[in-house]
Amino acid sequence: MNVPFSLRHAMREGRSGFSRIGWFMTAIALGIAVLVGLYGFQKDAANAASAQARDMLGGDLRFQSNNEFDARVTAVLDSLAGSGARVARGTSLATIVSATGSGVSRLLQVNAVDAEFPAAGTPVGEPADVPGRLAGGGGVAVDPQVMGQLGVARGDEVRIGNSRFEVLGALSGVPVDFALQWVVGPAVFMSAADLEETGILAFGSLAQHRAWIALPVGADAERIRNRVRREFQARGVSVTTAEEEAETLAAGFEGLSRFLSLVGLMALVLGGIGVGSAVSVYLGDKRTPMAVLRCLGAGRGTLFRAYLLQTVLLGGAGALLGVLGGLAIQFILPVFLNGVLPFGLSPRLYPEAIAVGLLLGTWVAVVFSLLPLVRVPGVSPLVALRALNDEEVPVTVGLRVMVAALVLLTLFGIAILQLGSALAAAAITLALVVGMGVLGLVSRGLIRGVRALLPASAPFAVRQGLSGLFRPGNQTTTVVTALGLGAFLMGSLLVVENSLRAGVTLELGPDRPTLVLFDIQPDQREGVSELLGAAGVTAEMVPIVPARLESVRGEPVAEILARVRRGNAWMYRRVYRNTYRTEPGPEERVIEGRWWTEAGEEDPRVAAAIGAGAFRISMETGLARDLGVGIGDRIGWDVQGVSVPSVVTSLREVDWASFQPNFFAIFEPGALEDAPGMAVALVRTSDPASRARVQDALLRDYPNVSFIDVTTVQETLGRIAGQIALVLRSMAGFILGGGTIVLLASLLTTRFRRRRESALLKTLGARRGTIRGALLSEYAALGGLGGLVGVLLGGLGGHLLLTRFFDLPGGIPWMTLAGLWVGLLLLAVVVGWSVSGPVLRSPPISVLRDES
């Protein structure tokens, strides 16, 4: 068979190429591993959410409301049951569950359900008779975690409100409130018939009333939802289908996956730079053999095809390694996120991910290697006769522009593949290009600055090392760009991680509540206050009055709902829990208007409204913007059937992330004192014994009053933040690995010249310590400046990413970034030192003989 020479030459050179640059392809493999692994994770999450949505929702449809279902909703449920649907009902709320034996108490999610629960799915009891016994009443079934938290076993007794129940066993495979479970705790199930006697469901309790509907075969859940949704929303009842639940659950992890996929894109960029540098070194050493082949008649195109084919084969090998690593990530990532995922994952292979990973890795290797590859046809046969190895083969401007365009299109294509948005992909591509451009300019400035400012009085080792930054054939631009880009990416990740941790971390100080009591009824306020005083703790009682919007700027809400879009209707239908007080809260700031206790002239519109009987209110800025109201606008409220007029006198910014009761609307004193409501007490004490005494007294005297130990919530949120941070740090490890490989490839490019220069210096009498000092000076300058610029860009990039794309606080952890810079400086020195080991060990005579 007549095999083309280019293929035969590529195969012959394959062993040499693999030993020289094959392992540099691991830089490509790291990026492909992240992309393939996260794609598989995202698909697994979407498939699991879709497959398990009906069981997690509890049926094909779920009705949910903060209030008990009225006659119209009940009639619809009865109609569905009459048509063959299975309808289950229940009430969920957070309350205290205490073990009478161990004395341990926890705030848990208590679900009072009827005998039809769950409407869909297969509950798993341990022992198997738990679901049947639960329907009979008198006992509770618990999530397996509850047994460990309360220290109870089957047959033990727990107390909920005024009642005591036998623990029937563990129950799983049933719908729960995932949001409540993450913050409060796992679920406890009891019979709906036992709820009233517990006394925990009082006026104003933060309870959720639910109905789960499993439709008969052939029934259309979406059609039913569309028929009743608008009417039910007006009644404060949300309607959710299993398909919507699946989309919601999957979307929550799609955002995380897409963000982490950007890490894969960045790691892939680093890998491309590393491979390009490695191929440049390899082809530079092959110039003489290429020149010999040119002398023997090999054409320019033949040599180009041979080394292009070799790059394709090595790139494919790196991509294959990355695909295998991606599959490992896909199977390991659910372990890292155990306890965060609301559903179980069953990872499986996705052929499209494997195919795209192989093609993408190979393509990136080729595209980033094109610049050294296009130099191959320009190798002159004279190189075989004269020492021209140091002369760089020129490349025309047209070829450079073509290669740059291919690189940009590749980056844009990968970004749009990950983000699904051309605008976002263009922004990410532009950010990478700008970052690399800035680093390139910094490296050129470093070269010129060192050449112009290097003092003649500096030690010889320092002058010799820094002069290497602008020697012919230097790799200063490549090293600074590669190291700086790695620092930029890692710095951005550290900023994001710091913000995520800050967003879920509760700072407990002397002015922050450590125990929050809620569902305190009006006739219990005085008694609870006396109880807290007897326990020796300070507390603040915050009244809460539920209300609905009745009119906005004189227009009835019913008319507004007839013309607003569905997505904006929630603010007009929801139940607001308002309060009244004299001063703004500690986490609030008035930014417009005046508080009612402030001196100053009243706005004429405010004065007119007050004269007509309206009360002053302060609105949260976001809600005021959404409602389209400002200072002087009137808002009517329906407070338990009583119309209460109000006028906006100030707008507030609220820190919703603080663990304080925050409100959209605050009334002036005298407006709501006689309205039915409840209260929340904020207890401030750092003494665990005092908190325990308060909890014991509340369980004894006021069983309906629930409480949250903020320190326990802090531990839960810290665990979740730690798991997410572990994933981010693991992804940062991929970037660090890719950056190290890029740095190594760039420094290897100049090892040949360093070897010859060191031999000459030794011949002229330089000691090994002098040469060592010169090398360290050069590496420290490269690592210090490249790392510094990259870290600063990373801090800025992470800040912009958080504030513009994720709407999160964008504080920059300067001390952490400083530690990253020091680490990168040391990395540059260590890697450079490892590369330069043979330079110091080579005898001058052997080096000079090779060069002659």
TADA-V453330 format. One record per residue. N is the residue number from 1. PSI is psi as a letter, one per 30 degrees, with the letter a starting at -180 (none if undefined). OMEGA is omega in whole degrees, 0 to 359 (none if undefined). Layout:
n->{N & N}
psi->{PSI & PSI}
omega->{OMEGA & OMEGA}
//
This chain:
n->{1 & 2 & 3 & 4 & 5 & 6 & 7 & 8 & 9 & 10 & 11 & 12 & 13 & 14 & 15 & 16 & 17 & 18 & 19 & 20 & 21 & 22 & 23 & 24 & 25 & 26 & 27 & 28 & 29 & 30 & 31 & 32 & 33 & 34 & 35 & 36 & 37 & 38 & 39 & 40 & 41 & 42 & 43 & 44 & 45 & 46 & 47 & 48 & 49 & 50 & 51 & 52 & 53 & 54 & 55 & 56 & 57 & 58 & 59 & 60 & 61 & 62 & 63 & 64 & 65 & 66 & 67 & 68 & 69 & 70 & 71 & 72 & 73 & 74 & 75 & 76 & 77 & 78 & 79 & 80 & 81 & 82 & 83 & 84 & 85 & 86 & 87 & 88 & 89 & 90 & 91 & 92 & 93 & 94 & 95 & 96 & 97 & 98 & 99 & 100 & 101 & 102 & 103 & 104 & 105 & 106 & 107 & 108 & 109 & 110 & 111 & 112 & 113 & 114 & 115 & 116 & 117 & 118 & 119 & 120 & 121 & 122 & 123 & 124 & 125 & 126 & 127 & 128 & 129 & 130 & 131 & 132 & 133 & 134 & 135 & 136 & 137 & 138 & 139 & 140 & 141 & 142 & 143 & 144 & 145 & 146 & 147 & 148 & 149 & 150 & 151 & 152 & 153 & 154 & 155 & 156 & 157 & 158 & 159 & 160 & 161 & 162 & 163 & 164 & 165 & 166 & 167 & 168 & 169 & 170 & 171 & 172 & 173 & 174 & 175 & 176 & 177 & 178 & 179 & 180 & 181 & 182 & 183 & 184 & 185 & 186 & 187 & 188 & 189 & 190 & 191 & 192 & 193 & 194 & 195 & 196 & 197 & 198 & 199 & 200 & 201 & 202 & 203 & 204 & 205 & 206 & 207 & 208 & 209 & 210 & 211 & 212 & 213 & 214 & 215 & 216 & 217 & 218 & 219 & 220 & 221 & 222 & 223 & 224 & 225 & 226 & 227 & 228 & 229 & 230 & 231 & 232 & 233 & 234 & 235 & 236 & 237 & 238 & 239 & 240 & 241 & 242 & 243 & 244 & 245 & 246 & 247 & 248 & 249 & 250 & 251 & 252 & 253 & 254 & 255 & 256 & 257 & 258 & 259 & 260 & 261 & 262 & 263 & 264 & 265 & 266 & 267 & 268 & 269 & 270 & 271 & 272 & 273 & 274 & 275 & 276 & 277 & 278 & 279 & 280 & 281 & 282 & 283 & 284 & 285 & 286 & 287 & 288 & 289 & 290 & 291 & 292 & 293 & 294 & 295 & 296 & 297 & 298 & 299 & 300 & 301 & 302 & 303 & 304 & 305 & 306 & 307 & 308 & 309 & 310 & 311 & 312 & 313 & 314 & 315 & 316 & 317 & 318 & 319 & 320 & 321 & 322 & 323 & 324 & 325 & 326 & 327 & 328 & 329 & 330 & 331 & 332 & 333 & 334 & 335 & 336 & 337 & 338 & 339 & 340 & 341 & 342 & 343 & 344 & 345 & 346 & 347 & 348 & 349 & 350 & 351 & 352 & 353 & 354 & 355 & 356 & 357 & 358 & 359 & 360 & 361 & 362 & 363 & 364 & 365 & 366 & 367 & 368 & 369 & 370 & 371 & 372 & 373 & 374 & 375 & 376 & 377 & 378 & 379 & 380 & 381 & 382 & 383 & 384 & 385 & 386 & 387 & 388 & 389 & 390 & 391 & 392 & 393 & 394 & 395 & 396 & 397 & 398 & 399 & 400 & 401 & 402 & 403 & 404 & 405 & 406 & 407 & 408 & 409 & 410 & 411 & 412 & 413 & 414 & 415 & 416 & 417 & 418 & 419 & 420 & 421 & 422 & 423 & 424 & 425 & 426 & 427 & 428 & 429 & 430 & 431 & 432 & 433 & 434 & 435 & 436 & 437 & 438 & 439 & 440 & 441 & 442 & 443 & 444 & 445 & 446 & 447 & 448 & 449 & 450 & 451 & 452 & 453 & 454 & 455 & 456 & 457 & 458 & 459 & 460 & 461 & 462 & 463 & 464 & 465 & 466 & 467 & 468 & 469 & 470 & 471 & 472 & 473 & 474 & 475 & 476 & 477 & 478 & 479 & 480 & 481 & 482 & 483 & 484 & 485 & 486 & 487 & 488 & 489 & 490 & 491 & 492 & 493 & 494 & 495 & 496 & 497 & 498 & 499 & 500 & 501 & 502 & 503 & 504 & 505 & 506 & 507 & 508 & 509 & 510 & 511 & 512 & 513 & 514 & 515 & 516 & 517 & 518 & 519 & 520 & 521 & 522 & 523 & 524 & 525 & 526 & 527 & 528 & 529 & 530 & 531 & 532 & 533 & 534 & 535 & 536 & 537 & 538 & 539 & 540 & 541 & 542 & 543 & 544 & 545 & 546 & 547 & 548 & 549 & 550 & 551 & 552 & 553 & 554 & 555 & 556 & 557 & 558 & 559 & 560 & 561 & 562 & 563 & 564 & 565 & 566 & 567 & 568 & 569 & 570 & 571 & 572 & 573 & 574 & 575 & 576 & 577 & 578 & 579 & 580 & 581 & 582 & 583 & 584 & 585 & 586 & 587 & 588 & 589 & 590 & 591 & 592 & 593 & 594 & 595 & 596 & 597 & 598 & 599 & 600 & 601 & 602 & 603 & 604 & 605 & 606 & 607 & 608 & 609 & 610 & 611 & 612 & 613 & 614 & 615 & 616 & 617 & 618 & 619 & 620 & 621 & 622 & 623 & 624 & 625 & 626 & 627 & 628 & 629 & 630 & 631 & 632 & 633 & 634 & 635 & 636 & 637 & 638 & 639 & 640 & 641 & 642 & 643 & 644 & 645 & 646 & 647 & 648 & 649 & 650 & 651 & 652 & 653 & 654 & 655 & 656 & 657 & 658 & 659 & 660 & 661 & 662 & 663 & 664 & 665 & 666 & 667 & 668 & 669 & 670 & 671 & 672 & 673 & 674 & 675 & 676 & 677 & 678 & 679 & 680 & 681 & 682 & 683 & 684 & 685 & 686 & 687 & 688 & 689 & 690 & 691 & 692 & 693 & 694 & 695 & 696 & 697 & 698 & 699 & 700 & 701 & 702 & 703 & 704 & 705 & 706 & 707 & 708 & 709 & 710 & 711 & 712 & 713 & 714 & 715 & 716 & 717 & 718 & 719 & 720 & 721 & 722 & 723 & 724 & 725 & 726 & 727 & 728 & 729 & 730 & 731 & 732 & 733 & 734 & 735 & 736 & 737 & 738 & 739 & 740 & 741 & 742 & 743 & 744 & 745 & 746 & 747 & 748 & 749 & 750 & 751 & 752 & 753 & 754 & 755 & 756 & 757 & 758 & 759 & 760 & 761 & 762 & 763 & 764 & 765 & 766 & 767 & 768 & 769 & 770 & 771 & 772 & 773 & 774 & 775 & 776 & 777 & 778 & 779 & 780 & 781 & 782 & 783 & 784 & 785 & 786 & 787 & 788 & 789 & 790 & 791 & 792 & 793 & 794 & 795 & 796 & 797 & 798 & 799 & 800 & 801 & 802 & 803 & 804 & 805 & 806 & 807 & 808 & 809 & 810 & 811 & 812 & 813 & 814 & 815 & 816 & 817 & 818 & 819 & 820 & 821 & 822 & 823 & 824 & 825 & 826 & 827 & 828 & 829 & 830 & 831 & 832 & 833 & 834 & 835 & 836 & 837 & 838 & 839 & 840 & 841 & 842 & 843 & 844 & 845 & 846 & 847 & 848 & 849 & 850 & 851 & 852}
psi->{k & j & k & k & e & e & e & e & e & e & e & e & f & e & e & e & e & e & f & e & f & e & f & f & f & f & e & e & e & e & e & e & e & e & e & e & e & e & e & e & e & e & e & e & e & e & e & e & e & e & e & g & e & e & e & e & e & g & a & f & l & k & k & k & l & f & l & k & k & a & e & e & e & e & e & e & e & e & e & e & e & f & g & f & l & k & k & k & l & l & k & k & l & k & l & k & k & k & k & f & e & f & g & k & k & k & j & l & j & k & j & j & l & a & f & f & k & l & e & l & l & j & k & j & k & j & l & f & g & e & e & e & e & e & f & f & l & f & l & k & k & l & k & f & f & e & e & e & e & f & h & l & l & k & f & l & k & l & k & j & b & f & l & k & k & k & j & f & a & k & k & l & g & l & k & l & j & e & e & e & e & e & e & d & l & l & k & k & k & l & k & f & f & f & e & e & f & f & g & f & i & l & k & f & k & i & l & k & k & l & k & k & j & j & l & l & k & f & k & j & e & e & e & e & e & e & e & f & e & e & e & e & e & f & g & g & k & k & k & k & l & e & e & e & e & e & e & e & e & e & e & e & f & e & e & e & e & e & e & f & f & e & e & e & e & e & e & e & e & e & e & e & e & e & e & e & e & e & e & e & e & e & e & e & f & g & e & e & e & e & e & e & e & e & e & g & g & k & l & e & e & e & e & e & e & e & f & e & e & e & e & e & e & e & e & e & e & e & e & e & e & e & e & e & e & e & e & e & e & e & f & e & e & f & e & e & g & k & f & e & k & g & l & k & k & i & k & l & k & j & e & e & e & e & e & e & e & e & e & e & e & e & e & e & e & e & e & f & f & e & e & f & e & f & f & e & f & f & k & k & f & f & e & f & f & l & i & g & f & f & k & k & k & k & k & l & e & e & e & e & e & e & e & e & e & e & e & e & e & e & e & e & e & e & e & e & e & e & f & g & k & e & e & e & e & e & e & e & e & e & e & e & e & e & e & e & e & e & e & e & e & e & e & e & e & e & e & e & e & e & e & e & f & j & k & f & f & l & k & e & e & e & e & e & e & f & f & f & f & g & l & k & g & l & g & e & e & e & e & e & e & e & e & e & e & e & e & e & e & e & e & e & e & e & e & e & e & e & e & e & e & e & f & g & k & k & j & j & a & f & g & k & k & f & k & k & k & l & h & j & l & e & g & f & e & e & e & e & e & e & e & e & e & f & f & g & l & k & l & k & k & j & k & k & j & k & l & l & k & e & l & j & h & f & k & k & e & e & e & e & f & f & f & l & l & e & f & g & f & e & f & f & f & l & k & k & j & l & l & k & l & e & l & l & l & f & g & l & k & k & f & k & a & k & l & f & f & k & l & l & k & k & k & e & e & e & e & e & e & e & f & g & g & l & k & k & l & k & k & k & e & e & e & e & e & e & f & h & l & a & k & f & k & k & k & k & k & j & j & h & f & k & k & j & k & l & k & k & f & l & k & k & k & k & j & f & f & l & i & l & j & l & k & e & k & k & l & l & k & f & e & g & e & f & k & k & a & a & l & k & k & j & k & j & k & g & j & e & e & e & e & e & e & e & e & e & e & e & e & e & f & i & f & f & j & l & l & k & j & e & e & e & e & e & e & e & e & e & e & e & e & e & e & e & e & e & e & e & e & e & e & e & e & e & e & e & e & e & e & e & e & e & e & e & e & e & e & f & e & g & e & e & e & e & e & e & e & e & e & e & e & e & e & g & g & k & l & e & e & e & e & e & e & e & e & e & e & e & e & e & e & e & e & e & e & e & e & e & e & e & e & e & e & e & e & e & e & e & e & e & e & e & e & e & e & f & h & l & k & h & k & j & i & e & e & e & e & e & e & e & e & e & e & e & e & e & e & e & e & e & e & e & e & e & e & g & e & f & e & f & f & k & k & e & e & e & e & e & e & f & f & none}
omega->{182 & 180 & 179 & 181 & 182 & 179 & 180 & 180 & 178 & 179 & 179 & 181 & 186 & 181 & 179 & 180 & 180 & 181 & 183 & 185 & 183 & 184 & 174 & 178 & 175 & 175 & 174 & 183 & 181 & 179 & 179 & 180 & 180 & 182 & 182 & 181 & 182 & 174 & 179 & 179 & 180 & 178 & 178 & 180 & 180 & 180 & 180 & 179 & 180 & 183 & 186 & 186 & 182 & 179 & 181 & 177 & 182 & 180 & 176 & 180 & 172 & 172 & 183 & 182 & 174 & 181 & 177 & 181 & 179 & 186 & 182 & 180 & 179 & 179 & 178 & 179 & 179 & 179 & 179 & 178 & 179 & 180 & 176 & 179 & 174 & 185 & 176 & 181 & 180 & 178 & 182 & 176 & 177 & 180 & 183 & 173 & 182 & 177 & 183 & 181 & 183 & 182 & 181 & 179 & 179 & 170 & 185 & 178 & 181 & 180 & 176 & 188 & 180 & 186 & 180 & 184 & 351 & 180 & 179 & 180 & 181 & 179 & 180 & 179 & 175 & 8 & 189 & 184 & 183 & 181 & 180 & 180 & 179 & 181 & 181 & 178 & 177 & 180 & 179 & 171 & 188 & 169 & 181 & 180 & 183 & 181 & 179 & 182 & 182 & 182 & 181 & 176 & 179 & 180 & 177 & 184 & 175 & 180 & 175 & 183 & 182 & 189 & 176 & 184 & 174 & 175 & 183 & 182 & 182 & 179 & 178 & 181 & 180 & 182 & 176 & 175 & 186 & 180 & 179 & 182 & 180 & 185 & 186 & 183 & 182 & 192 & 171 & 183 & 177 & 178 & 178 & 180 & 182 & 189 & 187 & 184 & 177 & 180 & 183 & 181 & 181 & 180 & 178 & 179 & 180 & 183 & 175 & 178 & 187 & 170 & 180 & 185 & 172 & 186 & 175 & 181 & 179 & 179 & 184 & 182 & 182 & 179 & 178 & 179 & 182 & 182 & 187 & 190 & 184 & 180 & 182 & 179 & 177 & 178 & 179 & 181 & 177 & 180 & 184 & 174 & 178 & 179 & 177 & 179 & 179 & 180 & 180 & 181 & 181 & 182 & 179 & 180 & 176 & 179 & 178 & 182 & 181 & 178 & 180 & 177 & 174 & 175 & 178 & 178 & 181 & 177 & 178 & 176 & 177 & 179 & 178 & 178 & 180 & 180 & 177 & 178 & 181 & 178 & 178 & 177 & 184 & 181 & 176 & 178 & 181 & 183 & 180 & 176 & 178 & 179 & 178 & 178 & 176 & 178 & 181 & 173 & 178 & 181 & 180 & 180 & 180 & 179 & 179 & 180 & 181 & 182 & 173 & 178 & 178 & 178 & 178 & 181 & 180 & 176 & 177 & 178 & 177 & 178 & 178 & 177 & 178 & 178 & 178 & 177 & 178 & 177 & 177 & 178 & 181 & 182 & 183 & 185 & 177 & 178 & 177 & 185 & 178 & 183 & 176 & 180 & 180 & 181 & 178 & 180 & 173 & 184 & 176 & 183 & 177 & 184 & 182 & 178 & 179 & 181 & 180 & 179 & 179 & 181 & 183 & 179 & 179 & 181 & 180 & 178 & 182 & 184 & 181 & 177 & 185 & 184 & 175 & 181 & 181 & 175 & 184 & 180 & 181 & 179 & 183 & 174 & 181 & 179 & 179 & 184 & 181 & 182 & 181 & 184 & 185 & 183 & 181 & 179 & 182 & 176 & 182 & 179 & 181 & 178 & 179 & 179 & 180 & 179 & 179 & 179 & 178 & 179 & 180 & 179 & 178 & 179 & 180 & 180 & 179 & 181 & 181 & 177 & 182 & 187 & 181 & 181 & 180 & 181 & 179 & 179 & 178 & 179 & 180 & 179 & 179 & 179 & 179 & 180 & 179 & 179 & 179 & 177 & 178 & 180 & 177 & 177 & 179 & 180 & 178 & 176 & 177 & 180 & 182 & 181 & 179 & 181 & 184 & 190 & 182 & 184 & 179 & 182 & 180 & 178 & 183 & 182 & 180 & 180 & 180 & 181 & 181 & 177 & 176 & 179 & 181 & 175 & 176 & 180 & 181 & 179 & 183 & 181 & 181 & 183 & 181 & 180 & 182 & 182 & 180 & 179 & 176 & 178 & 178 & 182 & 181 & 177 & 178 & 179 & 181 & 177 & 179 & 180 & 180 & 179 & 179 & 179 & 180 & 182 & 182 & 180 & 179 & 178 & 182 & 178 & 182 & 181 & 181 & 178 & 175 & 178 & 181 & 179 & 179 & 186 & 176 & 183 & 183 & 182 & 180 & 187 & 182 & 180 & 179 & 178 & 178 & 179 & 181 & 178 & 178 & 179 & 177 & 180 & 177 & 183 & 175 & 181 & 182 & 179 & 179 & 181 & 179 & 180 & 175 & 175 & 178 & 178 & 178 & 181 & 176 & 181 & 180 & 181 & 179 & 178 & 179 & 182 & 181 & 184 & 182 & 177 & 185 & 183 & 181 & 186 & 187 & 185 & 179 & 184 & 189 & 174 & 179 & 176 & 186 & 177 & 175 & 178 & 186 & 185 & 174 & 179 & 183 & 181 & 182 & 180 & 178 & 183 & 179 & 181 & 182 & 176 & 188 & 178 & 180 & 177 & 178 & 182 & 181 & 174 & 183 & 180 & 177 & 181 & 179 & 180 & 179 & 178 & 179 & 175 & 180 & 176 & 177 & 173 & 174 & 184 & 172 & 189 & 182 & 179 & 179 & 178 & 181 & 179 & 181 & 181 & 178 & 182 & 178 & 180 & 182 & 177 & 177 & 182 & 172 & 181 & 180 & 177 & 179 & 179 & 179 & 179 & 179 & 177 & 182 & 179 & 178 & 176 & 185 & 165 & 185 & 174 & 184 & 180 & 181 & 180 & 178 & 173 & 180 & 188 & 174 & 182 & 176 & 180 & 173 & 178 & 180 & 183 & 190 & 186 & 183 & 181 & 177 & 180 & 180 & 181 & 173 & 179 & 178 & 183 & 181 & 175 & 179 & 183 & 179 & 181 & 179 & 178 & 179 & 179 & 179 & 181 & 179 & 181 & 178 & 179 & 182 & 189 & 184 & 186 & 179 & 181 & 178 & 180 & 176 & 172 & 187 & 179 & 177 & 177 & 179 & 179 & 180 & 180 & 178 & 178 & 179 & 179 & 179 & 179 & 178 & 179 & 178 & 178 & 180 & 180 & 176 & 177 & 177 & 177 & 177 & 179 & 179 & 178 & 179 & 179 & 178 & 179 & 178 & 179 & 180 & 180 & 181 & 181 & 177 & 180 & 184 & 183 & 181 & 181 & 178 & 180 & 181 & 180 & 179 & 178 & 178 & 179 & 177 & 179 & 180 & 174 & 179 & 178 & 181 & 179 & 178 & 180 & 179 & 179 & 178 & 179 & 180 & 179 & 181 & 182 & 180 & 178 & 179 & 182 & 182 & 183 & 179 & 179 & 182 & 180 & 180 & 180 & 178 & 176 & 179 & 177 & 179 & 180 & 178 & 178 & 179 & 180 & 182 & 187 & 185 & 187 & 185 & 177 & 179 & 176 & 188 & 176 & 183 & 179 & 187 & 181 & 178 & 179 & 176 & 176 & 177 & 180 & 178 & 179 & 179 & 176 & 178 & 179 & 180 & 180 & 182 & 180 & 179 & 179 & 180 & 178 & 186 & 179 & 179 & 179 & 182 & 185 & 185 & 176 & 182 & 185 & 181 & 180 & 181 & 178 & 178 & 184 & 185 & none}
//
